[in-house]
């Protein structure tokens, strides 16, 4: 089996190459990446040396194990950059439906067929002297999610340009995610008796957040986007996106705590116990995802 080590290191930045050159298992790891990619897309014919070079140009953190890379997604992206007909057909079949899904979920008011064609050109067609935009995919997260983020960002930009107000996924989607956290044995008696109070408190607390805070929570809780992807959608850094999400979570918890305390028709000591149970459950889960 040929070694791809030299090709890979030559494609990396000097800083990354300097670190990875010391790895005695680098050649074996690269073999595994190539094998994994071919298992996913064996019908796409790409020269392994070209694929390994493609990966090398996208490695930013030498501490990240090659085994953690989404090899199949990178292989498909590489094929699309090369304008491989089979890769383009697989992209059309597997990933273009995600664009329709984004438009439906977020109810963005654009012409669908025109938008799909615009996204094909945006992601897959190279301008003069340029590479297709899909070349910007670096394997941080799945290619499917990367396409979703690109579609949503472009749909919202187009809606704004057309002076159309995009109707985002309703707050009910976020509410469902949050209230589902109450389905635990220790909370069941309270959830059954005070379901309406809990639901209304969360609704009102969520409604009291700013539009930007609600949107950030939707991206995280409903769509499952990473902090980096949320930052790109808002044209801010990852750190800023994280700070905004943390602020949204804190405001949501504070408002919910206040509203529950006002509305629970029980003794103060019991109300405090219920609030602590509910808020601790919500806070633990929100901390995990935010």
C-alpha positions, -999 to 999 in steps of 0.1 A, spaced: 0 0 0 14 34 -10 23 59 18 4 93 16 25 108 44 47 130 22 18 143 1 -2 151 33 26 169 51 34 190 20 -2 202 19 -3 212 56 8 245 69 44 245 82 31 248 118 8 218 114 33 198 94 60 203 120 38 188 147 23 159 127 57 149 112 66 136 146 37 112 147 50 77 140 14 65 132 7 92 107 9 70 76 -14 44 91 -39 70 102 -40 84 66 -45 49 52 -75 45 75 -90 79 65 -87 69 28 -103 35 35 -131 50 55 -139 76 28 -140 49 1 -163 28 23 -188 57 23 -185 66 -13 -168 38 -32 -185 48 -64 -167 81 -65 -133 78 -82 -108 102 -67 -70 97 -68 -61 90 -31 -31 114 -34 -54 142 -44 -78 134 -15 -50 133 10 -37 167 -2 -73 180 0 -74 170 37 -40 184 44 -50 218 33 -79 218 57 -61 207 89 -59 236 113 -54 219 147 -26 193 148 -40 180 181 -72 168 164 -69 132 156 -73 122 119 -97 95 130 -121 122 142 -124 137 107 -157 130 88 -138 112 60 -168 104 39 -180 140 39 -146 153 30 -143 128 2 -177 139 -12 -167 176 -9 -134 168 -26 -152 151 -55 -175 181 -59 -146 205 -59 -131 184 -87 -164 185 -105 -166 147 -104 -199 138 -120 -207 110 -96 -199 132 -66 -221 160 -79 -249 135 -85 -246 122 -49 -246 158 -36 -278 164 -55 -294 133 -42 -283 133 -6 -278 170 3 -300 192 -19 -332 180 -1 -317 197 30 -323 230 13 -360 224 9 -361 213 45 -345 246 57 -370 266 36 -399 246 50 -388 247 87 -380 284 87 -408 294 63 -386 318 44 -405 335 16 -384 328 -15 -390 311 -49 -379 276 -41 -368 264 -75 -349 296 -82 -333 294 -47 -322 257 -52 -306 266 -85 -289 296 -69 -275 274 -41 -262 248 -67 -243 276 -83 -232 291 -50 -218 259 -36 -208 238 -66 -199 262 -94 -165 279 -96 -162 315 -107 -134 326 -130 -101 316 -115 -118 304 -83 -128 271 -66 -164 262 -58 -176 274 -24 -178 239 -11 -140 239 -10 -145 260 21 -158 230 40 -131 219 64 -146 189 81 -156 208 113 -190 191 117 -210 172 91 -213 183 55 -250 180 58 -251 206 86 -227 228 67 -251 228 38 -280 236 61 -262 266 75 -252 279 41 -288 275 28 -303 293 58 -278 321 57 -284 327 20 -322 324 23 -323 350 51 -301 373 31 -323 369 0 -354 375 20 -340 407 35 -329 419 0 -364 413 -13 -378 433 17 -396 401 27 -399 393 64 -388 357 70 -411 339 94 -388 319 116 -397 286 132 -422 294 160 -412 298 196 -433 267 202 -405 246 188 -381 259 215 -408 256 241 -413 219 233 -376 213 237 -375 230 271 -407 217 286 -398 181 275 -370 184 301 -396 183 328 -405 146 319 -385 131 348 -398 109 377 -391 134 404 -410 162 386 -439 141 374 -463 151 402 -456 188 398 -457 186 360 -491 169 361 -506 193 386 -490 225 373 -485 218 336 -504 249 325 -485 271 349 -451 257 337 -461 260 300 -473 296 304 -443 306 325 -419 293 298 -439 309 270 -439 343 287 -402 340 297 -393 330 261 -415 358 247 -396 383 270 -363 375 253 -351 397 224 -356 384 189 -319 377 186 -318 357 218 -348 336 207 -332 330 173 -299 319 190 -318 294 211 -336 281 181 -304 275 162 -290 257 192 -319 237 206 -340 231 175 -314 230 146 -285 217 166 -260 242 151 -225 246 166 -213 278 181 -191 284 151 -221 280 127 -243 302 148 -215 328 148 -213 327 110 -251 331 106 -249 362 128 -216 374 113 -199 373 147 -171 353 163 -176 320 180 -168 337 213 -195 364 208 -220 337 198 -212 318 230 -216 349 251 -250 357 235 -262 322 241 -251 322 277 -269 356 281 -301 342 265 -300 311 288 -294 332 320 -323 356 311 -346 327 303 -339 310 336 -342 342 356 -375 351 340 -389 316 344 -379 315 381 -396 349 387 -428 339 369 -431 305 386 -427 321 420 -455 345 412 -479 320 397 -476 288 417 -505 287 441 -487 267 468 -469 275 500 -437 295 495 -415 266 507 -432 242 482 -429 267 454 -392 271 461 -388 233 459 -406 230 427 -387 259 411 -354 245 422 -363 211 407 -375 226 374 -348 252 370 -320 228 379 -332 203 353 -335 230 326 -302 246 335 -282 214 334 -295 206 300 -291 241 286 -256 242 300 -249 210 281 -261 223 248 -251 260 251 
